[in-house]
Amino acid sequence: AEGLFGDAIEQDGASGRAQNNGHVRVPSSADTLRGGLSLSISAWVETAGFDTTWQTLLAHGEGGQYRLARRDNSNFVAYTGGAVDIPQSNTGVSIGPGTGWHHIVVISEHGVSSRIWVDGTLVATSPGAAMLNNDGNNNPTNPDFNIGANPQTGGQNREWFGKIDDVATWD
């Protein structure tokens, strides 16, 4: 679909026309596995609607992995990078339907902190970020990296409902 910068991916959510459609799957590799390492993420998003909780912008999985998603059933975004969700409550800059494009940035420094910004506003900081390449219980898990879905949340993958554009990750 037409994005903010050229084309974007557009998804119809978890209850859309077809399940597991439209997300981008990047095979697991040294570029996506960040256990014991740092990670920065940048993406532009536009929300069309919400039809399930924790709808995913991008994810490498649950537990000790990392993910960026709509927080619970709110209009806010949350990040987890081997630690608790930040923010831990439904606060921040609304990314709800009809609010236009939003720029989201996450910096997760291994052993230091994780920080999330929405539209240039620091939303939350969490100390001691420590991503793992396991499920948090020392069971190895290396799912694929998904844009617009979570590889570890069952059949519907908590798919995004809207557009995602200009995704970038850095070490």
NORNOR-V174232 format. One line per field, one symbol per residue. phi: phi as a letter, one per 30 degrees, with the letter a starting at -180 (. if undefined). psi: psi as a letter, one per 30 degrees, with the letter a starting at -180 (. if undefined). burial: # if it has 24 or more other C-alpha atoms within 12 Angstrom, else .. A space follows every 10 residues. Layout:
phi: ???
psi: ???
burial: ???
//
This chain:
phi: .dcdbicbdb bcidcdebdh cidccceead dcdceibcab bbacbbcclb badhdcdaac kciddbabad dhcccccbbb bibddbdcbd bkcdcdeici dbccbbbbce icabbbcbhi cdcabbdieb dbcbdjcice abdddccjac dbbiechhdd bkcbbhdbbb c
psi: lkaeibllkk lgafgaeklh kflkkjkklf ffkgkgllkk kklkkkkelk gllhkkelkf aabgallklk jcgaglklkk igalkklgli lbkkglkgga kkkkkkkjjk gdlkkkkkhf kjelkklhki klhagfggjk killkkjglk fghaefghkl jakklhkkkl .
burial: .......### ####.....# ####...... .######### ########## ########## ########## ##.####### #######... ######.... ########## ..#######. ..####..## #####..... ########## ###..##### #######.#. .
//
